[in-house]
Amino acid sequence: MICSLNEIEALARKAARGGGMSWGLAEEAGKAVRWLSDNGFPGPWLLSELLRQNDGKPYSDLALQQEKEGISRARNGLLCPIIAGALICDQADDLKDGKELQLGDVAVPLLLAPFACEAARSAGVSVALEWGGVTLSLGDSTPRVKGEEAVLLVAETGIVTLSRTIGQADGAVRLCSDRDVTRETMRTLENYAHRTYAPATAESRAGAGAGQEGD
């Protein structure tokens, strides 16, 4: 099914909220999925995978804990890329100064790309987002990808590195947007979105961040 970017963003926002994110995080998720789709990546599918992984987990498990050995990780399990996105945007000036940011044990790492791109543009620099042999070059120009597609779309990875780059970016350009949402992905996101219409229960409030992270 071919959807407009507005439809994709709206559905992603509602699904993220239904999946337990606060309205603030859900807004960021919607924008991130829209950016990914506009730049040739399967944004809705990536979000559906993240929501599946996070379903029923409290925000405290998914949030960043204190940095250890230069690597920021979740308190328990995999780090949520939407939550980590705020950290990336907050460190735009550090990236400009050449500081490297490392995140450990990240769920659906490609969902970090919109936040990395925003940080790069805010700082007026180009950056490289890397994991598992894949490199995304981000900044003012169209994103470039170097590496295997299967690794680009992994559900989780060990270490993700974000750093400033100098010179010509390497890698392939995604030539068109990806607004094709499969029936399965659409059904999954709609099921999460429908939770926002149902009366709250103890189980639904136990989702990723529900009631524990400010709107």
N, C-alpha and C positions, 0 to 999 in steps of 0.2 A: 504494500500500500504506500503510495507516494503522499507524503504529508507536507504541509507548509512548515516553515521554521517556527512560526507563531504557534501552530498546533503542537509541534514537537516540544517546544519550551513549556507550554501550558500543561500538557500531559505529564511531562517529566516533573514539573513542580508539584503537581497534585500527587503523583505517585510517590515522590520523595517524602512528602508530608504524611501520606498514608503509610509509608514504610517506617515512620517513627521519627523523622527529622523534625526539628523545630521549623517554624515558618521561615526564619532567617536562613537556615541551611538549605531548606527546600528551594528558596529563591535562587541561591547560589548553584544548586544542582541543576535547576532549569536552565540557567544561563550557560552552564558548562556543557550540558547536552546539546544546546542550540549551537554553541561554538564548534563542537566536535562535528556535528552533522553538516554545518556550513563549510567545514574544511575537509570533508571527504571521509570522515570516520563514523562508525556505527554508534553514535551517541546513545540512542534509546536502548540498544542491546547492552551496552556497557553499564548503563544505570540499572537495568533489570538484573544483571549479574551482581552488582554491588548490593542492591536491596535484598536479593536472595541470601547473600552472605551475612548481611547485617541484621536480618529479620530476628526480632526478639532479643537482641543484645542491648544492654544499657549503654548510654552515652559514655559513662565512665570507663568502659572497656575499650571504646573506640578512639577516645581522645588521646592527645599527645601527653606523654609523661616527660619528666625531666630528661634532658639530653644526657646520654652516656657515651663516652668515647667519641664524641662528635657526631653521633647518630641519634636522630629523634625517632622514637618508636611509640606504639600504642601502649596503654597500660596493660592490656591483656589481649593477646591475639593480633589480628591484622589491623593496621592503621587505615582509617577511612580517608580516602583522598579528598572528599569534600571538606571534612574537618581540617585536614592538613593544608588545604588551599589557602586558608586564612593566614597560616604561618608563612607560606610562600610569598603572598602579597605583602605581608608586613616586612619582609626582608629584601625588598626591592633595592634599597640603598646599599645593603651589604653586598648584593650581587654586583652592583655597579662598582663597588670597591674591590671586587675580585674574590670575595669570600664564597666558598663552596658550601652548599647545603646538602646534607645527606639524610635520607629517610630510610628506616628499616622495616622490613616485613609489611609491604603495602598491598592493599587489595586493589585490583583493577587500576594499575598505575597510569594507564592512558588518561584517566579522568583528572590527573594532575595537570595535563597539558594546557587547558584553558587558563588556569591560574598562573602557570609559569609564563605563558605568553603575556598576560596582563602585567605581571611583575616586570618583564623585560621592557614592555612599552612604557611603563611608568618610570623606569630607570633610564630609558633611552639607550638600551644596549641590546645585543643579541645573546641568547642563552642556549645551552644544550641540556636537554633532559634525557638521562640515560639509565637503562637497566637491561640486564641480560643480553648485552650485545646489540641492543637497539638504541639509536640516537635520534631524537627529534630536535631539529634546529628551529628556534622560535624567536620572533622579534617583530620588526616592522613588515617583513616580507611574508609571503605565503609559507606555511610550515613545510619543512623538508624532512623526509624520513629515510633513515639508513638502517637496514637490518631486515630480519625476516618478519613477515606479516603475523605468523603464529605467535611470535614472541611479543610483538606489538600489542596483541589482544589478550595477553595472559590474564587469568583471573587473580593472580597474586605473584609477587616477586620478592626477592630478598632485599637488595639495596638499590635505592633510586638516588641518583646524583643530579643536582642542578648547579650549573656553573656558567659564568660568563664566557663568551667566545669572541675571538677576534678574527677577522678575515672572512673570506667567502664561505658560505654554508655549503655543506656537502649533503647529498641524498636526493631522493626522488620527490617531486611535487605531486600532491593529490590534485588532479586537474578538475574535478567537479565535486559538488556537494553530495552528501549521502543522505537523502530524505526518504529512502525506501525502508519502511518499517515492516518487518515480517508479521504475519498474523499472530504467531506465538509470542513475539515480543510485545505487540500491541495488547494482547490479552493479559499478559503478565502485568504490564504497567497499569492497565485499566483496573485490574483486580486490587492493586495497591491503592490506586486513586479512590476506589469505592469505599475504602476504609474511612476516608475523611467524611463520608456521608452517614456512616453508621454510628450509633451511640457508643461512647467510649467505654471500654472495659479494662479490667486490670491487665489482661493479656495484651490488648492493643497499646496500652500506655507503656508497656515494657519494651517497646521498639527502640530503634537506634536513636537515643537522645531524647525521647519523648518526656517532657516534663522535667528535664534535667539540664537543659541548655536554653539560655534566654532567647526570646524571639527577637 
